[in-house]
């Protein structure tokens, strides 16, 4: 290329690069929520944006500075009965930047983080607010990043993080009522109630998302449950059940992972089923691999998944020791169909024996259901604090 045209070609590329990098970020809308533990404001954005978040008092305000950002729609006001939010407003700064100010009804602490797009949503910037202890003084500067419960605010220059997705499978459903207690209590009803409580807890944890495999009283085939979890890109699959036995004195909780026999049969199924070859197993497609290599890759994926399943199962079982009797003090293994996903760590929790009158009564108790859900939740969080997938919020803050 002639040096003259080469010079202008380079200049043109530089200009194009500058124009691309200077493209303004769009805020397409906001959503408010108020939970028992915190309140949240979610900004739906077109891409990541450098931000500064801080609190002011007298009066209390939340301030968010977006770099090179503009609104594509009018900011909707929070509901008048919201516990924290009073009024929101915005203004341009330095011609290109945007400042959003939320008037607050009381002093608070804040935590913020970004989430990368998933199947349901695009880029999101999230701010969570909780009550501020009386001995904390809110400052009007950002000389150091504020923290809340040891969660540092992620610097704007760090890459976006994704949510850890937990698929929660309430056993049985619809025409399949599962086991029944002496008083006629149906397994499908109590485990669905526990599953919803667990989902609620998970969804309150920043950077975690719960996906209910069944959302009502209907039956889903066992292999379909596994497929739903894979479609949701789940990082963990939890199946919730209530055990039963002919001897009504038998009681206690158990946690299961997939047995070696179950894993072997599933590997054979995957390798024999051509429809599976196009799927990603452990992030790798098997469709262009010969039989030997495909078998090795599947075996490696299953080994890693089984190890992760055992680790999370131990964490969950340990938490159950705090709320009641264990049926088995060690993690059990079985060839349950719902545990057979080759690349999703999976556990099955037998919460109690519904055939035992005492435990049937516990399973009907909302407070005890909450204890069960909390035990599973604590076990799951404990696991991901140690083994959080890369590029997730929990990996960034722990």
Secondary structure, DSSP 8 states (H G I E B T S, - for coil): --HHHHHHHHHHHHHHHHHHHT--EEEEEEEEEE-SS-EEEEEEESS---EEEEEETTTTEEEEEETTEEESS------TT-SSEEEEEEEEETTTEEEEEEEESS-EEEEEEEE---SS--EEEEEEEEE--TT----S--SS--EETTEE---TTS--BB-EEEEEEE--BTTB---B-TT--BHHHHHHHHHHHHHHHHHHSTTEEEEES--SS----HHHHHHHHHHTT-SEEEEEEEE--SSTT---BEEEEE-HHHHHHHHHHHHH-GGGGGSEETTEE-TTS-HHHHHHHHHHHHHHHHHHHHHHHHHHHHHHTTTS-BS-SS-EEE--GGG--TTS-EEEEEEEETTSHHHHHHHH-HHHHHHHHHHHHHHHHHHHHHH--TTBHHHHH-
